Each structure stands twice: as C-alpha cells, then as structure tokens.
Amino acid sequence: MGAQLREYRAKIKSAQTMQKVTSAMELIATSRITKARRRMEASSPYAKAITQAVSAAATHADVDHLLLTEPENVRRAAVVVFTSDRGLNGGFSSGVLKQSEELTTLLHEQGKEVVYYLVGRKAVGYFTFRSREFDREWTGNTDQPKFQTAKELGEELVSRFAQDYEDGGVEEIHFIYNHFNNMVSQEPTAVRLLPLEVVEGVTETEPGELFPLYDFEPDAASVLDALLPVYIESRLYNAMLHSAASEHAARQRAMKAASDNAQELARDYTRLANNARQAEITQQISEIVSGADALAS
C-alpha cells in the first residue's frame, strides 16, 4: 500500500510541474500575440494602398504584362507552405499541411507538376520524413517574421515565374497559410499569387472614403513593372504576419487546455492518493485491533 501511495504522490508532483510549465507558456503566448496582432494590423494600411495602386495601374495599363497574363496551358505550379518552427500549438501546422495535400491533389488531377517552397521547420520535417523533394526552405523566425524573408521569397518566386518551362520555370504560384480571423478562429487558406488576379476594382473603397486619383509617370506599364514585385512581397509578408498571429493564438489555446488537463489530472491523483492513504490507515487500525484481541484472549 505504501508503494502505491508513493507512486500517486510522484504523479501528483509531475502533473503540478507540468501545469506550471504550460501556464508559463500560456502567459508568454498571450503577451506575444498582442505584439503580433499589432504588427499585422499596422501592415494593413500599406497593403491596402499598394493593392489600390496595383489595381489602378493594371486597369490603365493596356499591355500584356507577364505577371498578369493567364497561360493557356499550365504545366508546372509552385506551392509555398507557411507553417511554424515549433510545436505545442495544437493543429496549427497540421491544418496547413492538410490543406497543401488537398491542393497538391487538385493540381495533379489538372495535370500540373508541383514544386514546393517551405517556410517553417514543421513543413521541412513533414516533407523530409516522407522523402518528398522541395526547392528551398526558410526557417527560424516564423513567430516573429522579418520582411527580408518575404523579400527573398518574393524575388525567388518572380524569378522562377519569369523562366521558361523548359528551363525549370513555373507558370502558376500558390501559397497556403493560416488566416487570422480572431483569437479563437484561424483558418488554413490557399491563395493563388501568380498570375496576378486583381480582385479589388479601382472604384472600391470603404463607405465614406474617397478613392485617390493617380497620375502615372512615365506611363502605367512602367509603374506596373515597379509595383508588382512590391505588391507580391507585401502579400507574402502579410501572410507571414497572419501566420505568426495565428501561431501565438493556437499556442495560447493549446497551453490553456494543457494547464486545465494537468490541474484535473493532479486533482484525480490527489483523490486516489487520499483513498490509498485512508485504506492504509484502516488496515493499520484493523491490524492493531486484531492484535489486541489476540492478546486479550
């Protein structure tokens, strides 16, 4: 009986230690998600302005630009997968990887070859474990994205898109990330990046907002050449910021659930330990009474 009681006490101590660790990680994630949301919200005005400028330039530029032209036959597509560097965040990375598998299946059914660009160690580990090839990887700062990473990724994608198919170029580019809706909702989202689809018309504004008037120098086509790479980098960086905020929110929820489970586990083991202790005391009293009765008789 004493061995069982010691085992229960060791499990209680282990559960309490686990609760302290997960509670600390929950507090860290809660503090970081505030900064991540501020960075994400701060990038929105710039992303909106650059989108409006690209929309206006694309509308007025009567040219067949490379990044706007829809190819007749797409034979190779690139897929960028945004995951996290660390775990302990629930289904954050697994949701994105599942979405990437569904997109890959769809592209293969359409007769397209798929090449991958991976952001985050979880995606790299997923592909490495399954011996699947990928072109490049970026790791180390998924929870605190840097614009330099988005710039490198954007330059790589535009360069690959500009190449001919025979030289290893791609004719379509997609990216998959966790879109941050709110603290309890982060949705894995797949977006086609190139060829560019300008979905915001030049007359679309917020209620009560006046749309800016643009004057293009030297001409709209030249402005479009300069704006499109910047627009792509801003889209990628915005996706990275959404992914970072989603990662912190997912980790905060996961650590909160782990802390609650550890607390419940410690409570259950405490109840079992009390029962074992009570049974041990009852047995000792019974042995004492039996010994006294034997001596008296």
N, C-alpha and C positions, 0 to 999 in steps of 0.2 A: 504493500500500500504506500509506503514512504517513497519508493521509486516512482510510482505513478504521480504522486504529488509533486515531486521534483521536476518531472517531465512537464507537467502542466505549468508550473511556475516559469520554467525556461521558455515555454511557448508564449506565455503572457509577456515576458520581458522582450522577446523577439518582436511580437506584434506592436508593443508600445514603441520600440525603437523604429520600426517601420513607419508608424504613424508620425513620429517626429520628422523623419526624413521627407515623407510625402507632403506633410504640412508645410515644411520649409520650401520645397519645390513649388508648391501651390502659390505661396506668397511671392516667390521670385517671378513666376509666370504672370501673376496678377500685376506686378509692378512693371514688367516688360511690355505687356500687351498695351498699356496706356501709351507708352512711347511709340510702339509700332503703329497704333491707330492714328496718332498724331502725324507721323511721317506719311502714312497712307493718305490721310485727309489733306495734308499740305501739298501733296503732289497732284491732287485732283484739278485745281485751277489751271495749272500748266498743261496737264494732259488735255483738258477741255479746250484750252486756247489753241494748242497745236493741232488738235483734231479739227477745229473750225477752220484754221488756216489751210490745212491739207484739203479739206472739203471744198473750200473756195478755189484753191489753185487747181484742183482736179476738175472742177466744174468749168473753169475758164480756159484751161489748157487743152486745146484741140489737137492733142498729139497722142500717139500710141506709146505710152511710157512702159518700160519693161516691167515695173512693179505693179502696173495696173492692168496689163494685158492678160486675158484669160487664155491659156494654151488650149489648142483643140484636143490634144491627147496627152494627159498627164501620165507619165510612166514611172516617175520616182518622186516620193514625198518625204519631207523631213518632219520629225516629231520631236518637240522639246518637252521634256518631262520635268516639272518642278516638284521636288519632294523636300524632306528635311534632312539635316545632318545627324540628328539624334532621335532616339525613340522616346518612349514614355509619353506619347501624345495620342493614345487611342488609335483610331483608324485614319489618322491624318494622311500618312503616306500610302497606306494600302488602298484608300479610296481613289487617289490619283493614279496609282499603278493599275488598278482595275479598269479605270476609265481609259488608260493608254492601251490596255489589251483589247478593249472593245473597239477603239478607234483603229488599232492595227488590223483587227479582223475585218472591219469595214473597208479599209484601204486595200487589203489583199483581195477581197471579193471584187473590188473595182479594177483589179489587175495592176495595182501600183506597188512598186518596191518601196520599202520603208527604211530610212536611216534615222538614227536616234542621236539626240544631244541631251545629256543628263545634267541636272542641277540638283545636288544633294547626295549625301553618301548612301541614303536608303535606296535611291534609284540605282546607283552604281552597284551596291551589294546585290540588289534584286537581279540585275542583268548579269553580273559576274557569276552568281551562284547557278544561273541557268545557262551559262556559257553562250550568251547572246551578245552579238557584236554591237558596238556603238562608236560613234566618231570622236566625240570629245566629252569631257566632264568638267564641271565646276563645283567645288566643294569648299566648305569652311566658313561660310557666312550666310547661311540660309535664314538664321534667326535675326540677323542684322545686315540686310542686303546693302551692297555697295553698287553705286552707279557704274563703276568701272567694269563690273561683271556683266551688267546689261549692255554696256558699250561693246565689250569684246564679243559677246554672244550675237549682238545685232550685226556687227561687222562680218562675223563668220557666216551668218545666215544670208546676208545680202550678197556676199562674195560667192557663196555656193549657189545661190539662186541665179546669179548672173552668168554662171558657167553653162556650157552646152551639156546636154545629156550625155553625149559620148565622152566628155571629159570628166564625168562624175558629178555633174550639176544636178540640182533638184528643181522641180517645176511647181512644187506646192509645199508650203510650210504651215504646220500646225503647232500649237503649244497647249499644254494641259497644266492647270494649276488649281489651287483651292481658292475660290472666290469668297471673300469675307462679306457675309451679309450682316451678321450681328454676333453677339457673344455666344449664342447657342446654335448658330446656323452658319456652317461653312460648306460650300457646295463645290465638288470637283467639276471643273468646267473645261471644255475643249473649244478652242478658238482657232479659226483659220487666219493666219497672219499674212501670208502672201499666196497668190496675187491679192493685192490690197482691195478690200471692199469698203468703200467709204459709205457708211450707213447713215451718217448724220448729214442731212442736206444743208445747204447754205442758208436756209431761212429758218432752221430750227433753233429756237432759243428758249430760255426759261420764261415763264409768264412775267410780263413787265420788263423784260430785258431787251435792249436794242442790239441787233446784230452789227458787228463792226464792219466798216467798209474797207476794202483792201485795194491797194494800187500796186501792181506788180512791176518791178524793175529788175533786170531789163525786160523780162517777159515772164508769163505764167509758167512756161515749160521749164525755164531755168530755176525759178523759185521752187517748182515741184521737185526738181533734182536735188535741191538743197534740203527741202523739208522732209522728204520721205524717209531718209535714214534717221533723222532726228525723231520722227514720228514712231518708227519701229522701235528705237531704243526706249522711248517713253512708254510704249505699250509693254515692252518686256520688263522694264523697271517697275511699272505699276503692278504687273502680275507678281513680281517678286515681293513687293510690299504687301500685297493682299495675302500672298502665301505666308509671309512672316507673321502677320497679324493672326491669320488662321491657325498657324502652328502654336503660337502662345495661348490662344483661346482653347485649342484642343488639349494642350498640356495642362492648362489650369483645370479643365473639367476632369481630365483623367486623374490628376493628382487629388482632386477633391473626392472623387469616387474611391480612390485607393485609401485615402485617410479615413473615410467613413467605414470602409470594409475592415481596415485594421482595427479601428475602435470597436466595431461589432465583434471581431474575432477575439480581441482581448477580453471583452465582456463575457463572451461564451466560455472561454477558457477559465476565466475567474469563477464562473458559476460551477464549472466542472471541478475546479480545484477545491472550492468550498464543499462540494458534495463528497469529494475524496477525503478531505480533512475531517468532515463530520463522520464519515464511515470509519475512519481510523480511530477517532475518539470513542465512538460507540463500541468498536471492537476491543479497545483497551479497557474500557469500563466493564464490558462483559467478561473479559478475562480476569479482572481483579475480583469481581463479584463471585465468579465460579471458583477462584482460588480460595476466597474467604469461606465459601460454603463448604468446600472440601476440608479445610482445616477445622471448621466447627463440627463437622460430622465425624 
